[in-house]
Amino acid sequence: MSNKIINYKVQPGGKFTGDITVPGDKSISHRSIMLGSLADGITKVSGFLEGDDAIATLNAFKAMGVKIEGPINGEVSIHGVGMQGLQKPAADIYLGNSGTSMRLMSGLLSGQDFDVTLTGDKSLSGRPMKRVTDPLARMGAKIDTADGKAPLRIHGGNTLHAIQYDMPIASAQVKSCLLLAGMYAQGKTTITEPGITRDHTERMLQAFQYPVEVDANKVSLEGGHRLKACELHVPGDISSAAFFMVGASIAKDSALLLKNVGINPTRTGVIDILKLMNGDITIVKEYQRGGEVVADILVRSAELKGINIPAHLVPLAIDEFPVLFVAAACAEGQTVLTGAKELRVKESDRIQVMVDGLLTLGIDAKPTEDGIIIQGGQLTSGTVHSHDDHRIAMAFAMAGLRAEGEIIIEDCANVATSFPGFIEMAAKAGLSIAAETQS
Ligand code: S3P
């Protein structure tokens, strides 16, 4: 992981045309390493995201004795060690910025017979972990935290028991953590979600032939089954494509084709919200690949309108709000988001950080306890801070398409966690963007 300071400089204007293929889905890439490592046999993955977060997961499993070849051009071969085959790592496992690695692995590692400590960077060490350690403790896991936060010291050798868990928050990370622990528990673990969250874990467990039951908002599995290696194709990440969907919507005279984007129905909130805002988005080709739905998506310029974002779409677009706030800044009228308190505990406090940046850029934006109110207007120019949050950096880069003057975005190195090659792809599509490195 890089210690360099990278600032983006974005010149105003530009239009988005042509076609692009965004890198692989981050959520699916993490899960491919976790399940592939525990499977019997060799799992071959294509389209793997070569970003810092997914690589942190890959290195973690290598440190626990799994032979993993690649990634080379997105191809990874994982020599699975079976459900009981992981080995105690020689040192603490550092997971960088990656909340998904830490939360999912805490479940999986609670079922091992060795102790292991998970650490992370400053942002990850400030994020809430009790949401996973509390239900894991109910299953019999023993995890020491630093007042509910990382580092997590996970003690091995405990017998886990299945639980019935009603999740207090809609979180795919919590659900997935408990499903992974449930594979090691005695009995049937059932998790009830208060709202729909991404279901990549359930889909991938099925691809590895691990029996899972899904019934409306309940998902259950029994401990003690095995995973069978398989071939996985990781589609492009809709959360990365979202920057370009908003970019092509707000820039004048644009028509951009986004190829090979995962449109799993638990992830398409950004498309629904942009369409409600009068966005011009067409699915031109749709196909199934490895248990996931994939599409080519055409996005054209549109006169966006402010809306009240429907509550049920919040978990389906949870990572896309920074850039949706930029869309709202360019829309006519007011956009109101509520029920999105979770945004305050992502890689940064995404409500406050976006409000601060939008105000700097001349937009009337107000934070609320669980959301934001944005009055569409004219983006001006100025220097904003990403607060080391990849999605904040990329969201403000898109704002340049409709700004009056230059936008400087400070501290963008973490874009590498989810979107290697972002600058090049944004420039190819039509954004005037350059990176400046300070050492
Ligand atoms: C993720 C789930 C989401 C999302 C995160 C990735 C996952 O978090 O914000 O970027 O891969 O399961 P929550 O489940 O905590 O909402």
Boltz pocket constraint, residues with backbone or C-beta under 6 A from the ligand:
constraints:
  - pocket:
      binder: B
      contacts: [[A, 26], [A, 27], [A, 28], [A, 100], [A, 170], [A, 171], [A, 172], [A, 173], [A, 174], [A, 176], [A, 197], [A, 198], [A, 318], [A, 319], [A, 342]]
      max_distance: 6.0
